[in-house]
Amino acid sequence: MKPIAAGLYPLARLITASHGVRGAGRRRTRCNSRLVAEWRHIQSIHETGALRNPDTVVGRMLPARRRWRCAWLRDEALAALRADPFYYYLVARTKYYDAVFAAAIANGFARIVNVGCGSDTRAHRFADLLIGHRVHVLECDRPADIAEKVRRVHRWPGQRLVAYAPIDLHDAAWPALEAWLGAKATKTLVIMEGVSPYVEREAFDRFLRFLAARLPDGSRLAYDFKFRGVADGFGGVEPGRDLFRLGRPPHDLVAYHEARGFAVDHLEESNRLQRRLLPATGAAQFSEDGLVQVTAARRRHPREHSPTHRAATECNDAAVGVGRNDTATFVDPSEAR
């Protein structure tokens, strides 16, 4: 098997051997890719209107038996899912990253990297847009997970601009990703949806510094994180692991990212995102997470924000539905000090 770059393979060449509804009615300590895929599929077939998950393709990522169980979900099981605060937040989070993905294409980003892509289907749901704008996508996940994903999607249409690479954020270096990023000096979007809560603090911090040093200026990173002191045990297989967490104060979040070479464009808490994007459901809202969008700005002093930069920030945030209003926490770095 010949790589297109060190450790990087096109979809058709990366094939491997194969290796009641999950999460209902119990506290989640790990929210893995399969569980997220099942919940999204359930939301796409059992919910309607604004509460329906826009990922209507994700069911194809599931084994036939799991799809059947999701389709024939009993009323009490569905009620238990809807009572979990994460359930409807997942709908809002899916819409949020869909908008970030589409806005990057519309705003002239030539490449998108999806780290921890798991069961994500955006490279397929947005295939027409990607092909029309000639946007290349690199999907990355742990070796076994990315191989399993390729096994499932290798016959799907719209694959010619999508490549796949194994990556483990706990490694000391990421040569395949580094080679891909270095191949073109063009604006790139990096998405990490639901990734950071499972990664140790030092490893994730090292990866952020890696991205800041290698992304071309103007590139954007969008990811979410757990707030420190809330569900600190989430994502840990072994007790005592020092997992990545951040504090709530906006000025601390801005300072943290500026120290790593990023300018903060947007911060939002998960419960406010849910209120902004979804109608009221009566269920408890999910308040454990924050979502952040930052721009690579290593060649500009982090505290310098020109009118041109601010105008671009406002334009991008308008494209993803973010505004300065009482249901969204929008942080201008100059105002957070």
Contacts in CASP RR format, 6 or more apart in sequence:
PFRMAT RR
TARGET T0000
AUTHOR 0000-0000-0000
METHOD contacts of the structure
MODEL  1
MKPIAAGLYPLARLITASHGVRGAGRRRTRCNSRLVAEWRHIQSIHETGA
LRNPDTVVGRMLPARRRWRCAWLRDEALAALRADPFYYYLVARTKYYDAV
FAAAIANGFARIVNVGCGSDTRAHRFADLLIGHRVHVLECDRPADIAEKV
RRVHRWPGQRLVAYAPIDLHDAAWPALEAWLGAKATKTLVIMEGVSPYVE
REAFDRFLRFLAARLPDGSRLAYDFKFRGVADGFGGVEPGRDLFRLGRPP
HDLVAYHEARGFAVDHLEESNRLQRRLLPATGAAQFSEDGLVQVTAARRR
HPREHSPTHRAATECNDAAVGVGRNDTATFVDPSEAR
1 9 0 8 1.000
1 13 0 8 1.000
1 14 0 8 1.000
2 13 0 8 1.000
3 9 0 8 1.000
4 10 0 8 1.000
4 163 0 8 1.000
5 176 0 8 1.000
5 179 0 8 1.000
5 180 0 8 1.000
5 183 0 8 1.000
6 175 0 8 1.000
6 176 0 8 1.000
6 179 0 8 1.000
7 165 0 8 1.000
7 166 0 8 1.000
7 175 0 8 1.000
7 176 0 8 1.000
8 138 0 8 1.000
8 163 0 8 1.000
8 164 0 8 1.000
8 165 0 8 1.000
8 176 0 8 1.000
8 179 0 8 1.000
8 180 0 8 1.000
9 163 0 8 1.000
9 164 0 8 1.000
9 165 0 8 1.000
10 163 0 8 1.000
10 164 0 8 1.000
11 150 0 8 1.000
11 153 0 8 1.000
11 154 0 8 1.000
11 159 0 8 1.000
11 162 0 8 1.000
11 163 0 8 1.000
11 164 0 8 1.000
12 154 0 8 1.000
12 159 0 8 1.000
14 146 0 8 1.000
14 147 0 8 1.000
14 150 0 8 1.000
14 164 0 8 1.000
15 147 0 8 1.000
15 150 0 8 1.000
15 151 0 8 1.000
15 154 0 8 1.000
16 144 0 8 1.000
16 147 0 8 1.000
16 148 0 8 1.000
16 150 0 8 1.000
16 151 0 8 1.000
18 148 0 8 1.000
18 151 0 8 1.000
19 144 0 8 1.000
19 148 0 8 1.000
20 69 0 8 1.000
20 77 0 8 1.000
21 38 0 8 1.000
21 42 0 8 1.000
21 69 0 8 1.000
21 70 0 8 1.000
21 73 0 8 1.000
21 77 0 8 1.000
21 81 0 8 1.000
22 34 0 8 1.000
22 35 0 8 1.000
22 38 0 8 1.000
23 35 0 8 1.000
23 81 0 8 1.000
23 84 0 8 1.000
24 77 0 8 1.000
24 80 0 8 1.000
24 81 0 8 1.000
24 84 0 8 1.000
25 80 0 8 1.000
25 81 0 8 1.000
25 83 0 8 1.000
25 84 0 8 1.000
28 35 0 8 1.000
28 84 0 8 1.000
28 86 0 8 1.000
28 234 0 8 1.000
29 233 0 8 1.000
29 234 0 8 1.000
29 235 0 8 1.000
29 236 0 8 1.000
30 198 0 8 1.000
30 234 0 8 1.000
30 235 0 8 1.000
30 236 0 8 1.000
30 237 0 8 1.000
31 86 0 8 1.000
31 194 0 8 1.000
31 234 0 8 1.000
31 235 0 8 1.000
33 118 0 8 1.000
33 119 0 8 1.000
33 141 0 8 1.000
33 145 0 8 1.000
34 62 0 8 1.000
34 66 0 8 1.000
34 119 0 8 1.000
36 90 0 8 1.000
36 119 0 8 1.000
37 58 0 8 1.000
37 59 0 8 1.000
37 61 0 8 1.000
37 62 0 8 1.000
37 119 0 8 1.000
38 62 0 8 1.000
38 66 0 8 1.000
38 70 0 8 1.000
39 81 0 8 1.000
39 87 0 8 1.000
39 90 0 8 1.000
40 53 0 8 1.000
40 55 0 8 1.000
40 58 0 8 1.000
40 59 0 8 1.000
40 90 0 8 1.000
40 94 0 8 1.000
40 119 0 8 1.000
41 53 0 8 1.000
41 55 0 8 1.000
41 58 0 8 1.000
41 59 0 8 1.000
41 62 0 8 1.000
41 67 0 8 1.000
41 70 0 8 1.000
42 70 0 8 1.000
42 73 0 8 1.000
42 78 0 8 1.000
42 81 0 8 1.000
43 51 0 8 1.000
43 52 0 8 1.000
43 53 0 8 1.000
43 87 0 8 1.000
43 90 0 8 1.000
43 91 0 8 1.000
44 52 0 8 1.000
44 53 0 8 1.000
44 54 0 8 1.000
44 55 0 8 1.000
44 56 0 8 1.000
44 58 0 8 1.000
44 59 0 8 1.000
45 70 0 8 1.000
45 71 0 8 1.000
46 73 0 8 1.000
46 78 0 8 1.000
47 53 0 8 1.000
47 91 0 8 1.000
50 277 0 8 1.000
50 278 0 8 1.000
50 279 0 8 1.000
51 88 0 8 1.000
51 91 0 8 1.000
51 278 0 8 1.000
51 279 0 8 1.000
51 281 0 8 1.000
52 91 0 8 1.000
53 90 0 8 1.000
53 91 0 8 1.000
53 94 0 8 1.000
54 94 0 8 1.000
54 95 0 8 1.000
54 98 0 8 1.000
54 125 0 8 1.000
55 94 0 8 1.000
55 121 0 8 1.000
55 125 0 8 1.000
56 125 0 8 1.000
57 121 0 8 1.000
57 124 0 8 1.000
57 125 0 8 1.000
58 119 0 8 1.000
58 121 0 8 1.000
59 67 0 8 1.000
59 70 0 8 1.000
60 121 0 8 1.000
60 152 0 8 1.000
60 156 0 8 1.000
61 119 0 8 1.000
61 121 0 8 1.000
61 149 0 8 1.000
61 152 0 8 1.000
61 153 0 8 1.000
62 70 0 8 1.000
81 87 0 8 1.000
82 88 0 8 1.000
82 281 0 8 1.000
82 283 0 8 1.000
83 283 0 8 1.000
83 284 0 8 1.000
85 283 0 8 1.000
85 284 0 8 1.000
85 285 0 8 1.000
85 286 0 8 1.000
85 287 0 8 1.000
86 286 0 8 1.000
87 283 0 8 1.000
88 274 0 8 1.000
88 278 0 8 1.000
88 281 0 8 1.000
88 283 0 8 1.000
88 285 0 8 1.000
88 286 0 8 1.000
89 270 0 8 1.000
89 271 0 8 1.000
89 273 0 8 1.000
89 274 0 8 1.000
89 285 0 8 1.000
89 286 0 8 1.000
89 289 0 8 1.000
91 277 0 8 1.000
91 278 0 8 1.000
92 270 0 8 1.000
92 273 0 8 1.000
92 274 0 8 1.000
92 276 0 8 1.000
92 277 0 8 1.000
92 278 0 8 1.000
93 193 0 8 1.000
93 224 0 8 1.000
93 270 0 8 1.000
93 273 0 8 1.000
93 291 0 8 1.000
95 277 0 8 1.000
96 273 0 8 1.000
96 277 0 8 1.000
96 291 0 8 1.000
96 320 0 8 1.000
97 122 0 8 1.000
97 191 0 8 1.000
97 193 0 8 1.000
97 222 0 8 1.000
98 122 0 8 1.000
98 125 0 8 1.000
99 319 0 8 1.000
99 320 0 8 1.000
99 321 0 8 1.000
100 189 0 8 1.000
100 191 0 8 1.000
100 222 0 8 1.000
100 293 0 8 1.000
100 320 0 8 1.000
101 112 0 8 1.000
101 122 0 8 1.000
101 126 0 8 1.000
101 189 0 8 1.000
101 191 0 8 1.000
102 126 0 8 1.000
102 129 0 8 1.000
102 319 0 8 1.000
103 316 0 8 1.000
103 319 0 8 1.000
103 320 0 8 1.000
104 112 0 8 1.000
104 135 0 8 1.000
104 189 0 8 1.000
104 220 0 8 1.000
105 112 0 8 1.000
105 126 0 8 1.000
105 129 0 8 1.000
105 130 0 8 1.000
105 133 0 8 1.000
105 135 0 8 1.000
106 319 0 8 1.000
107 315 0 8 1.000
107 316 0 8 1.000
107 319 0 8 1.000
108 133 0 8 1.000
108 187 0 8 1.000
109 135 0 8 1.000
109 186 0 8 1.000
109 187 0 8 1.000
109 188 0 8 1.000
109 189 0 8 1.000
109 219 0 8 1.000
109 220 0 8 1.000
110 134 0 8 1.000
110 135 0 8 1.000
110 136 0 8 1.000
110 184 0 8 1.000
110 186 0 8 1.000
110 187 0 8 1.000
110 188 0 8 1.000
111 135 0 8 1.000
111 136 0 8 1.000
111 137 0 8 1.000
111 138 0 8 1.000
111 184 0 8 1.000
111 186 0 8 1.000
111 187 0 8 1.000
111 188 0 8 1.000
111 189 0 8 1.000
112 123 0 8 1.000
112 130 0 8 1.000
112 135 0 8 1.000
112 136 0 8 1.000
112 137 0 8 1.000
112 138 0 8 1.000
112 188 0 8 1.000
112 189 0 8 1.000
112 190 0 8 1.000
112 191 0 8 1.000
113 137 0 8 1.000
113 138 0 8 1.000
113 140 0 8 1.000
113 177 0 8 1.000
113 180 0 8 1.000
113 181 0 8 1.000
113 188 0 8 1.000
113 189 0 8 1.000
113 190 0 8 1.000
113 191 0 8 1.000
114 120 0 8 1.000
114 122 0 8 1.000
114 123 0 8 1.000
114 137 0 8 1.000
114 138 0 8 1.000
114 139 0 8 1.000
114 140 0 8 1.000
114 191 0 8 1.000
114 193 0 8 1.000
115 140 0 8 1.000
115 141 0 8 1.000
115 167 0 8 1.000
115 169 0 8 1.000
115 190 0 8 1.000
115 191 0 8 1.000
115 192 0 8 1.000
115 195 0 8 1.000
116 139 0 8 1.000
116 140 0 8 1.000
116 141 0 8 1.000
116 142 0 8 1.000
116 145 0 8 1.000
116 167 0 8 1.000
116 192 0 8 1.000
116 193 0 8 1.000
116 194 0 8 1.000
116 195 0 8 1.000
117 123 0 8 1.000
117 139 0 8 1.000
117 140 0 8 1.000
117 141 0 8 1.000
117 146 0 8 1.000
117 149 0 8 1.000
118 141 0 8 1.000
118 145 0 8 1.000
118 146 0 8 1.000
118 149 0 8 1.000
119 149 0 8 1.000
120 139 0 8 1.000
120 193 0 8 1.000
123 130 0 8 1.000
123 137 0 8 1.000
123 139 0 8 1.000
123 162 0 8 1.000
124 153 0 8 1.000
124 156 0 8 1.000
124 157 0 8 1.000
124 158 0 8 1.000
127 157 0 8 1.000
127 158 0 8 1.000
129 135 0 8 1.000
130 137 0 8 1.000
130 161 0 8 1.000
130 162 0 8 1.000
131 158 0 8 1.000
131 160 0 8 1.000
131 161 0 8 1.000
134 161 0 8 1.000
135 161 0 8 1.000
136 161 0 8 1.000
136 162 0 8 1.000
136 163 0 8 1.000
137 161 0 8 1.000
137 162 0 8 1.000
137 163 0 8 1.000
138 162 0 8 1.000
138 163 0 8 1.000
138 164 0 8 1.000
138 165 0 8 1.000
138 177 0 8 1.000
138 180 0 8 1.000
139 146 0 8 1.000
139 149 0 8 1.000
139 162 0 8 1.000
139 163 0 8 1.000
139 164 0 8 1.000
139 165 0 8 1.000
140 146 0 8 1.000
140 164 0 8 1.000
140 165 0 8 1.000
140 166 0 8 1.000
140 167 0 8 1.000
140 177 0 8 1.000
141 149 0 8 1.000
141 166 0 8 1.000
141 167 0 8 1.000
142 166 0 8 1.000
142 167 0 8 1.000
142 168 0 8 1.000
143 166 0 8 1.000
143 168 0 8 1.000
146 164 0 8 1.000
146 165 0 8 1.000
146 166 0 8 1.000
146 167 0 8 1.000
147 166 0 8 1.000
149 164 0 8 1.000
150 164 0 8 1.000
153 159 0 8 1.000
163 180 0 8 1.000
165 176 0 8 1.000
165 177 0 8 1.000
165 180 0 8 1.000
166 176 0 8 1.000
167 174 0 8 1.000
167 176 0 8 1.000
167 177 0 8 1.000
169 195 0 8 1.000
169 199 0 8 1.000
169 203 0 8 1.000
169 204 0 8 1.000
169 207 0 8 1.000
170 199 0 8 1.000
170 200 0 8 1.000
170 203 0 8 1.000
172 206 0 8 1.000
174 207 0 8 1.000
174 210 0 8 1.000
178 210 0 8 1.000
178 214 0 8 1.000
181 188 0 8 1.000
181 214 0 8 1.000
181 215 0 8 1.000
182 214 0 8 1.000
185 216 0 8 1.000
186 216 0 8 1.000
187 216 0 8 1.000
187 218 0 8 1.000
187 219 0 8 1.000
187 220 0 8 1.000
188 215 0 8 1.000
188 216 0 8 1.000
188 219 0 8 1.000
188 220 0 8 1.000
189 219 0 8 1.000
189 220 0 8 1.000
189 221 0 8 1.000
189 222 0 8 1.000
190 211 0 8 1.000
190 215 0 8 1.000
190 219 0 8 1.000
190 220 0 8 1.000
190 221 0 8 1.000
190 222 0 8 1.000
190 223 0 8 1.000
191 222 0 8 1.000
191 223 0 8 1.000
192 221 0 8 1.000
192 222 0 8 1.000
192 223 0 8 1.000
192 224 0 8 1.000
193 223 0 8 1.000
193 224 0 8 1.000
194 223 0 8 1.000
194 224 0 8 1.000
195 223 0 8 1.000
196 204 0 8 1.000
196 223 0 8 1.000
196 224 0 8 1.000
196 225 0 8 1.000
196 226 0 8 1.000
196 244 0 8 1.000
197 225 0 8 1.000
197 226 0 8 1.000
197 234 0 8 1.000
197 235 0 8 1.000
197 243 0 8 1.000
197 244 0 8 1.000
198 235 0 8 1.000
198 236 0 8 1.000
198 243 0 8 1.000
199 207 0 8 1.000
199 243 0 8 1.000
199 244 0 8 1.000
200 241 0 8 1.000
200 242 0 8 1.000
200 243 0 8 1.000
200 244 0 8 1.000
201 242 0 8 1.000
201 243 0 8 1.000
201 244 0 8 1.000
201 245 0 8 1.000
202 242 0 8 1.000
203 244 0 8 1.000
204 244 0 8 1.000
205 244 0 8 1.000
205 260 0 8 1.000
208 221 0 8 1.000
208 257 0 8 1.000
208 260 0 8 1.000
208 262 0 8 1.000
209 260 0 8 1.000
211 221 0 8 1.000
211 296 0 8 1.000
212 260 0 8 1.000
212 261 0 8 1.000
212 262 0 8 1.000
212 296 0 8 1.000
212 298 0 8 1.000
213 298 0 8 1.000
215 221 0 8 1.000
215 296 0 8 1.000
216 296 0 8 1.000
217 296 0 8 1.000
217 297 0 8 1.000
217 298 0 8 1.000
217 299 0 8 1.000
217 300 0 8 1.000
218 295 0 8 1.000
218 296 0 8 1.000
218 297 0 8 1.000
219 295 0 8 1.000
219 296 0 8 1.000
220 265 0 8 1.000
220 293 0 8 1.000
220 294 0 8 1.000
220 295 0 8 1.000
220 296 0 8 1.000
220 316 0 8 1.000
221 262 0 8 1.000
221 293 0 8 1.000
221 294 0 8 1.000
221 295 0 8 1.000
221 296 0 8 1.000
222 291 0 8 1.000
222 292 0 8 1.000
222 293 0 8 1.000
223 291 0 8 1.000
223 292 0 8 1.000
224 270 0 8 1.000
224 289 0 8 1.000
224 290 0 8 1.000
224 291 0 8 1.000
224 292 0 8 1.000
225 244 0 8 1.000
225 245 0 8 1.000
225 246 0 8 1.000
225 289 0 8 1.000
225 290 0 8 1.000
225 292 0 8 1.000
226 232 0 8 1.000
226 234 0 8 1.000
226 243 0 8 1.000
226 244 0 8 1.000
226 245 0 8 1.000
226 246 0 8 1.000
226 288 0 8 1.000
226 289 0 8 1.000
226 290 0 8 1.000
227 245 0 8 1.000
227 246 0 8 1.000
227 247 0 8 1.000
227 248 0 8 1.000
227 288 0 8 1.000
227 289 0 8 1.000
227 290 0 8 1.000
228 245 0 8 1.000
228 246 0 8 1.000
228 247 0 8 1.000
228 248 0 8 1.000
229 245 0 8 1.000
230 287 0 8 1.000
230 288 0 8 1.000
231 288 0 8 1.000
232 243 0 8 1.000
232 245 0 8 1.000
233 243 0 8 1.000
234 243 0 8 1.000
234 288 0 8 1.000
235 243 0 8 1.000
236 243 0 8 1.000
246 252 0 8 1.000
246 253 0 8 1.000
246 256 0 8 1.000
246 290 0 8 1.000
247 253 0 8 1.000
248 269 0 8 1.000
250 267 0 8 1.000
250 329 0 8 1.000
250 331 0 8 1.000
250 336 0 8 1.000
251 336 0 8 1.000
251 337 0 8 1.000
253 264 0 8 1.000
253 267 0 8 1.000
253 292 0 8 1.000
253 331 0 8 1.000
253 336 0 8 1.000
254 264 0 8 1.000
254 267 0 8 1.000
254 331 0 8 1.000
254 333 0 8 1.000
254 336 0 8 1.000
254 337 0 8 1.000
257 263 0 8 1.000
257 264 0 8 1.000
257 292 0 8 1.000
257 294 0 8 1.000
258 264 0 8 1.000
258 302 0 8 1.000
258 303 0 8 1.000
258 333 0 8 1.000
259 302 0 8 1.000
261 296 0 8 1.000
261 297 0 8 1.000
261 298 0 8 1.000
261 302 0 8 1.000
262 294 0 8 1.000
262 295 0 8 1.000
262 296 0 8 1.000
262 297 0 8 1.000
262 302 0 8 1.000
263 294 0 8 1.000
263 295 0 8 1.000
263 297 0 8 1.000
263 300 0 8 1.000
263 302 0 8 1.000
263 305 0 8 1.000
263 309 0 8 1.000
263 333 0 8 1.000
264 292 0 8 1.000
264 293 0 8 1.000
264 294 0 8 1.000
264 331 0 8 1.000
264 333 0 8 1.000
264 336 0 8 1.000
265 293 0 8 1.000
265 294 0 8 1.000
265 295 0 8 1.000
265 313 0 8 1.000
265 316 0 8 1.000
265 317 0 8 1.000
266 291 0 8 1.000
266 292 0 8 1.000
266 293 0 8 1.000
266 313 0 8 1.000
266 317 0 8 1.000
266 320 0 8 1.000
266 322 0 8 1.000
266 330 0 8 1.000
266 331 0 8 1.000
267 290 0 8 1.000
267 291 0 8 1.000
267 292 0 8 1.000
267 329 0 8 1.000
267 330 0 8 1.000
267 331 0 8 1.000
268 276 0 8 1.000
268 290 0 8 1.000
268 291 0 8 1.000
268 292 0 8 1.000
268 322 0 8 1.000
268 328 0 8 1.000
268 329 0 8 1.000
268 330 0 8 1.000
269 287 0 8 1.000
269 289 0 8 1.000
269 290 0 8 1.000
269 291 0 8 1.000
269 329 0 8 1.000
270 285 0 8 1.000
270 286 0 8 1.000
270 287 0 8 1.000
270 288 0 8 1.000
270 289 0 8 1.000
270 290 0 8 1.000
270 291 0 8 1.000
271 285 0 8 1.000
271 286 0 8 1.000
271 287 0 8 1.000
272 327 0 8 1.000
272 328 0 8 1.000
272 329 0 8 1.000
273 291 0 8 1.000
273 328 0 8 1.000
274 285 0 8 1.000
274 286 0 8 1.000
275 285 0 8 1.000
275 327 0 8 1.000
276 327 0 8 1.000
276 328 0 8 1.000
293 316 0 8 1.000
293 317 0 8 1.000
293 320 0 8 1.000
295 313 0 8 1.000
300 309 0 8 1.000
302 333 0 8 1.000
303 333 0 8 1.000
303 334 0 8 1.000
305 332 0 8 1.000
305 333 0 8 1.000
305 334 0 8 1.000
310 332 0 8 1.000
313 332 0 8 1.000
317 323 0 8 1.000
317 330 0 8 1.000
322 328 0 8 1.000
322 330 0 8 1.000
323 330 0 8 1.000
324 330 0 8 1.000
END
